[in-house]
Amino acid sequence: MDNPRQLLKQYLVRHRWAYLVSILSIILSEIVMVQFPHLLGEFTDALQAGRVDGRTLWHDTALLAVVGIGYVVLYGFGQMRNGMLGRQFEYELRRKLFLHWETLSTAYFRQRSIGDLLNHALNDVRSVRDALSGGLNILTNAVFLLASTLVMTFRTVSVKLTLVSMIPIVFVPFLVGWLGPRIRNATRQAQEALSDMADLTEESLTAIRLIKATANEEVEQRRFTERVDAIVRRQMGVFRRSALMQSLIPFMGSLAFVIALLYGGFLTITREIPLGSFVAFTLYLAMLITPLQEMGYVFNYFQRASASLQRLEVLLTEVPDIRDEPGAAPLGRVQGEVVIHLDAFTYPDGTHPALHDVRIRVRPGQTLGIVGRTASGKTTLVNLLPRIFDPPPGSVFIDGHDVRTVTLRSLREAISYVPQDGFLFSTTIGENIAFSKADATREEILEAVRNAAFTEVLETFPDGLDTLVGERGVTLSGGQRQRAAIARALLKDAPILILDDSLSAVDMNTEKQIIANIRRVRRGRTTLIIAHRLSAVRHADWIVVLEGGTVAEQGTHEDLLRQGGIYADMYRLQETEQGVTA
Ligand SMILES: Nc1ncnc2c1ncn2[C@@H]1O[C@H](COP(=O)(O)OP(=O)(O)OP(=O)(O)O)[C@@H](O)[C@H]1O
């Protein structure tokens, strides 16, 4: 597990030379810049003493131009390098975050909102990057500009004048210490409000069809307005405090300026310091105000980044609850025997068992049908096989191996799972199907498409397998999506295939065709089929009927009809319905 602070430290160490070069060039730029008032002071003295002729005028102007250009080049270079390094870290952090999320279980994502997670990935990572590029630039600039300016004033002007003028500036650190934590607090609240809004937006857009169909736009608009108002209120809090800090700090600088004019003016009149020194000093003081003001920005940058790092730390140190047990071994070649010997299974956030007393054995190569009323536990049961949710140890076995003791990767490679709502990514249909087998040939993909009875549909699309799906391409119906998902699973050709009600949206004829193809291509391979329509399971070698989380009946289609229980009732009912619809 990666701690973002450690990642940051490692990153800084790894790129220490690059940082050294950029920081050095910013420091050099400041050293060049602080020559400016000094040169101007000397020029003023020379002017006053009548020592300036055409040649010295050109010489001094050229010198000032060189100073200006030197500053721009060096500072620009350092700033650009820091900016690039910050971006690179931002990219690494986002990548780490994404890779880490991929290791977490579905239970984790049920508890968190996607909007909130996206907010972390965008805003928190960005504020760390800002501190690392903009923050570091300004900090280096401010510290060295302050230091060089002070050194120059001490060396070239009057120590007494410098010390007296600096009195108001001494208060700056106290100001920062007082306002800083308040800004951090307000920033955190504003970020939370932003997350809330992202949640609501995500939820509303996902459910846009429902909202429109039920004419609930106004309710959603009201909820959205409330959240936006909350964001504005909280952001106002941040702005008020930030503005106070960013104006008080330069105010201290201006106060120093007032003292300098008074006292410096007096020293010049009494000829304790030459006019050139007074001119140089006022310019130095103007220069001092900039780094002091920047200190305020720097402080904001680092405060925000520190709060973001804290939040990212919570995310990145989240230990996946479903992972390889110590000493987990790969599953090896799988014959396909599935044994479930489950006393009880309760969801992590559940109050009572979703499954209890389930005893099922599927021999290698057999087809098992799983039926039952809605919420009887069918999906829960098959989810335990690939460990989408973890079954208790010693309750689910593949080829005699407890699924809890084998590596997740080998376990999931041995299983093809087709969910009810086939999900398609925004890419081509071909790539969506080859998702399960990246190196599949076009012929293999087309074969899977044929077996999923998807060929005719594909032929109606403009570019066949290369047709884009989603926003920029075709929109597939529920039944078409299911068939694409079945093709994907068939292409994977895993030892165990699970169809989780994945024929629910196709018509009877298509279902018949697909089932016949599956029976042919899966001969000798284990297949588990969950279905509401009994026609999809009647040819299975064994059928279990779940009721209230346990096995109520089991046997072959004929056995179950003879038993005259739930299955027989369901069958009669469906036959009548088909009679009506036929
Ligand atoms: N992730 C979850 N967390 C907590 N409880 C859950 C979760 N998923 C399902 N359940 C609960 O477990 C029970 C069984 O649900 P399951 O989805 O397995 O039923 P099902 O037979 O597949 O239903 P359907 O035919 O409607 O798909 C239900 O009471 C459901 O509320």
The ligand as an ORCA input file, in Angstrom:
! r2SCAN-3c Opt
* xyz 0 1
  N     -24.222     -6.177     -2.075
  C     -25.196     -6.493     -1.222
  N     -25.143     -6.098      0.064
  C     -26.112     -6.421      0.943
  N     -27.193     -7.168      0.621
  C     -27.306     -7.588     -0.640
  C     -26.317     -7.270     -1.621
  N     -26.701     -7.852     -2.788
  C     -27.861     -8.485     -2.548
  N     -28.222     -8.345     -1.255
  C     -29.401     -8.941     -0.608
  O     -29.275    -10.359     -0.682
  C     -30.519    -10.948     -0.989
  C     -30.384    -11.846     -2.213
  O     -30.122    -11.037     -3.338
  P     -29.687    -11.631     -4.749
  O     -29.306    -10.498     -5.625
  O     -28.691    -12.702     -4.561
  O     -31.082    -12.278     -5.242
  P     -31.452    -12.884     -6.649
  O     -32.105    -14.188     -6.386
  O     -30.288    -12.911     -7.577
  O     -32.524    -11.833     -7.130
  P     -32.961    -11.395     -8.617
  O     -33.591    -12.580     -9.261
  O     -33.939    -10.309     -8.375
  O     -31.720    -10.949     -9.326
  C     -31.523     -9.819     -1.185
  O     -32.275     -9.717      0.008
  C     -30.670     -8.598     -1.379
  O     -31.269     -7.465     -0.805
*
